[in-house]
Structure formats: C-alpha cells, structure tokens
Amino acid sequence: MRKTYTIQLDDLDLGQMLDGLDTRAESWERTADYLRTERMPENASFLIEECSDAEEADSIAAHYRSIIATIRKQQEEQS
C-alpha cells in the first residue's frame, strides 16, 4: 500500500522543488521526442534518458507532470 506524506516547505523551497520536477519532466519529454524522430532539437542540450522506447519516456514525463499538478493544486488551496 502506498503511504501519503505531509511535507512543509517555504515558498522558495517549494519553487525550487517544482523547478526541479519541471526540468526532469522536460528531459523525459525531449527523450521521447528524440526516440520518435532520432533528431536532436536545435539549440538544445540535454542528456537522453535511459528507457526502452518513446512510450516509456512519455509515461515517465506524464508522471512528473502529474506530481507537479498535484503540488500546484495543494499550493493554490493554501494560498
């Protein structure tokens, strides 16, 4: 069974955490794009994440986006 945690952060730390999650989601999204097209985006430098295919990368990116959405919703509820 999954356990739910309550974590308290100040607004600066919360922003840093959201930025980090957004960076990870973008990396997985770019990996999925690369795996589909086999082309690197212009003016973009990133590491291709290790996964089996574009669908897996999409799934991982979607999970990061879901985490971000959950956190932002809770943030808005507390503002």
N, C-alpha and C positions, 0 to 999 in steps of 0.2 A: 504494500500500500504506500502511496506517495504521501509525504509529510509536507504540510504548509508551514512556512516561517513568516514571522513578522519582523521586519528589519527597519530600524530607524536610521535615516541619513539626513544630513542637512542638504539644503538646496544645491550647493556647489558639488558635493559628493554625488548626489543623485544625477546631476547633469553630466558629470564625468562618467558615471556608470552607463548612462543612456548613450553617450557618445561612443563609448567602447563597444556596446552592443550593436550600435548602428554600423560601426566600422566592420565588425565581424559579419553582419548581415550583408553588407555591400561586397565583402570579399567572396562570400559564397555565391551571391548573385552574379558577380563577374566571372567566377569559376564556371557556373552553369552556362553563361553566355559563351565563354571560351570553348567549353566542351561541345556546344552545339555548332559553333561556327569555325572553330580552330583558328580564330584570328584574335590577336590582342587589340584591345581598344586603343585608338590614337591617344597619345599624351597620357597614358595610364600606366602606372607601375604598380603591380601587385603580385603577390605570390599565389599561384594556383593551389587551391586546397586539395588535399588528398581525398578522393572519393571514387566510387565506381562509375558514375555517369552523371549526366546533367540533371536527371530527375532526383537523384540523391542530393545533389547540391541545392536544387530548388527547395527540396523538403527541409534541409537544414536552414537555409535562408528564411523560409517561412516560419520556422520555429523561433528563430531570433526575432523576427518581426512580431510574432505573437507575444513574446516576452515583453518587447518594447511597448506594445499596445496595452498590455495588462498593467505595466508600471505607470504609463502615462494616464490611464484611466483612474488608477488609485491616486495619482498625484492631483489630478483635476478634482476628484472628490474631496480632497483635503485642503484645497486652496480656497 
